[in-house]
Amino acid sequence: MNPEFRNASIDPAGAGKRVKMLIVDDEAVICEGLRYTIDWTKLGVEVVGEAYDGKEALALIEEHGVQLVLSDIRMDGMDGLELAKQLRQRHPAVQVVMISGYEDFEYARQAIRLGVEDYLLKPVDIEELSAVVKKIVAGIRTGDMEEKAREIELWLSGMARHGSAYGKEPPPSLDGVQFRIVATQMADFHERFADMEADRYETIQEAWLLGLHRNLEGGPLRAVSVFDHENLLITLLASAERAEPDGWDEWLASALGSLDPGAGVRIYGGASAVYEDLWETAERCAEAVRLLALHVLDGRRILTADYGVAAMSGRALPGFDITETVQGLVSAFFKQGREEVRRTVEDLFRFCRESGYLLPEVWNLYEELYALLRQRLRKSGMTGLDYARRGQPDPNIFNSYAGLETVVLEDMEELQRLIDQNGLDKSYWIVEKAKRFIIDRYRTDLKASEVAAWLKITPSYFSYIFKQSTGKGFTEYMNEMRIDQAKNLLATTQDKVFEIADKVGYKEYKYFVSVFKTYTGMTPKEYRGLRVCKEASEGGGDMTAGMEPAKD
């Protein structure tokens, strides 16, 4: 899930602010009647004044920040239709209700074209007018709240992602006397969720966010959250009352302790120190995220700043004998002892787990081991040991010892295969077999990992040799093949576009159209239309033959 903004709860008092309304009619008695016949305050409206033509109304609208206009349609000078036209161009957010003494369809049609919210006939039915205004006020308030929510979400996202360099002032609608950042994520992400279908994962994310807000909000607390990563939710808590740190910790313990997004998901969180100056938010986001790394030590759900200090105080990690481990790995590689290599890696991670190494520290240890291992293998006369290793794994995805261990085992498997080649380039024949396999199955939702499994090699090794041989990544190669087939079907059949998408291996119609446009510069329908027109102009035939109905 691209980073996504969700469910901000802000400034609840803002819902009670009155909507500013202007009454416009060239008859003063009607203006006065409309102003005093209805109790506008009960409808959440403040009447800021009356105007007697459209020109005067425009000046008052700009002066008072009017949000709603109640206007006659026929007036001397600038009439109601011209006023609506001017507002649409200059102040499109202003809502207009038009009143007319003429039951003329042409007036109503023009008003609708100009975006008028409603069109009422004189004499005005008070209940009908009240209902119309009440509905408009609700819409304006909802829009204001949504705009404020988006403003806070964007600000929080900038603080979390860019730190103090973001430099934007906190939104004025973000109220509170105390604040705290909570960074939450799912445990064991790579093992359990990395390959989950997108729809199912989004459902879990939604339950995670809504459940967290439901548990946290209430009383003095309000929350706003942004997904900074598919497995990292940043939440800003704002309290209208001051509380002791123990009180905050109890709120968090209760909220996370009862959080259950389903599917066996376990959520844990890092909580920053409580703070009062919103300019500290970037620093507190970084603090909360750093605390997440401590989860592997004892699996606790709430990781506070005080816990972090206690856990890291006086900490001394035992050393690990890298030299002896490298010697054992070199021996196992030359014997093709894959099981022995696996046991060595398992021993390394058992040591790190029992010694209390954090995952970044485990990776640093492994990087040192890997560099020495390759150096020893080169000294033994091995060549061709360079391949495109990934950098440090994403800590939000590989957030457990087991997840990181899969990366190391994959690296070891790659080294074993490169050693088995011993300088002989077998990749050409492997890629040729892969191509034949792809041709037979490109209509299915084929993944690189499935091809690699059929070839009995690891996914990363397959991706590497495939890119080296073809000059393209697996996804790019598959897309080009499928789009070429789709172009042929569009030109030679009358199949509907969604049928062609399915035939060439795209189960999502919109995704197919997006990919097709990326590779051809046009949509499938545009491509088919161009081909039909080209063939018709060359052959003198019917230019509409073979074209799909617009609804498809």
HELIX and SHEET records of a PDB file:
HELIX    1   1 PRO A   12  GLY A   16  5                                   5    
HELIX    2   2 ALA A   28  THR A   37  1                                  10    
HELIX    3   3 TRP A   40  LEU A   43  5                                   4    
HELIX    4   4 GLY A   54  HIS A   64  1                                  11    
HELIX    5   5 GLY A   80  ARG A   90  1                                  11    
HELIX    6   6 PHE A  105  ARG A  113  1                                   9    
HELIX    7   7 ILE A  126  HIS A  162  1                                  37    
HELIX    8   8 GLY A  163  TYR A  166  5                                   4    
HELIX    9   9 PHE A  189  PHE A  193  1                                   5    
HELIX   10  10 ALA A  198  LEU A  216  1                                  19    
HELIX   11  11 PRO A  245  GLY A  257  1                                  13    
HELIX   12  12 LEU A  278  GLU A  280  5                                   3    
HELIX   13  13 THR A  281  LEU A  291  1                                  11    
HELIX   14  14 LEU A  292  LEU A  294  5                                   3    
HELIX   15  15 HIS A  295  ASP A  298  1                                   4    
HELIX   16  16 ALA A  305  MET A  312  1                                   8    
HELIX   17  17 ILE A  322  PHE A  334  1                                  13    
HELIX   18  18 ARG A  338  SER A  355  1                                  18    
HELIX   19  19 LEU A  359  LYS A  379  1                                  21    
HELIX   20  20 TYR A  401  GLN A  421  1                                  21    
HELIX   21  21 SER A  427  ARG A  441  1                                  15    
HELIX   22  22 ALA A  448  LEU A  455  1                                   8    
HELIX   23  23 PRO A  459  THR A  470  1                                  12    
HELIX   24  24 PHE A  474  THR A  492  1                                  19    
HELIX   25  25 VAL A  497  LYS A  503  1                                   7    
HELIX   26  26 TYR A  509  THR A  520  1                                  12    
HELIX   27  27 PRO A  524  GLY A  539  1                                  16    
SHEET    1   A 6 PHE A   5  ARG A   6  0                                        
SHEET    2   A 6 LEU A 221  HIS A 229 -1                                        
SHEET    3   A 6 LEU A 232  SER A 239 -1                                        
SHEET    4   A 6 GLN A 178  MET A 186 -1                                        
SHEET    5   A 6 ILE A 267  ALA A 271 -1                                        
SHEET    6   A 6 ILE A 302  THR A 304  1                                        
SHEET    1   B 5 VAL A  45  ALA A  51  0                                        
SHEET    2   B 5 VAL A  19  VAL A  24  1                                        
SHEET    3   B 5 LEU A  68  ASP A  72  1                                        
SHEET    4   B 5 GLN A  95  SER A 100  1                                        
SHEET    5   B 5 ASP A 118  LEU A 121  1                                        
END                                                                             
